[in-house]
């Protein structure tokens, strides 16, 4: 007897297919124009969320870059103080 084992990918595909069917059915029960308007509303909302996320990512990248710049300025300032203190014999 040969056992056939379903791979996790097959189970995942079946689950995705079921979720897709439920999603399709949730729009199919609506009148066509309402379904399209709802889809457009959701798309616009998600586009706005994506824009906010993109802005947040840009802000984080700018803060990391600014932190690198500030850290280097502090390092240079500390070097200058050490050099000045060594030169004055302190």
C-alpha positions, -999 to +999 in steps of 0.1 A: +000+000+000+013+033-010+004+063+011+000+096-006+008+126+015-004+160+006+023+185+007+017+216+027+017+235-006-013+215-018-032+223+015-022+259+012-034+261-024-068+245-013-071+271+014-063+300-009-088+287-034-115+285-007-107+321+004-107+333-031-141+317-037-155+333-005-141+367-016-157+363-051-190+353-036-190+382-012-190+405-043-213+383-064-242+387-039-241+425-044-256+443-074-229+448-100-227+486-097-225+484-058-198+457-061-177+479-084-182+510-062-172+490-031-142+477-049-132+512-060-137+525-024-115+498-009-089+503-036-088+541-029-086+535+008-057+510+005-039+533-019-041+560+008-028+536+034+001+526+010+009+563+005+011+568+043+033+537+047+056+550+020+059+584+037+067+566+070+094+545+053+109+577+038+108+594+072+126+565+089+152+564+062+158+601+066+161+598+104+186+569+101+207+590+076+204+620+099+215+599+129+246+587+109+254+623+101+250+635+137+270+606+151+299+615+127+296+652+139+298+641+175+328+618+167+346+647+150+338+671+179+352+646+204+384+641+183+388+679+181+384+682+219+409+654+226+434+670+202+429+704+218+433+690+253+464+670+243+479+702+228+473+723+259+489+697+281+457+688+301 
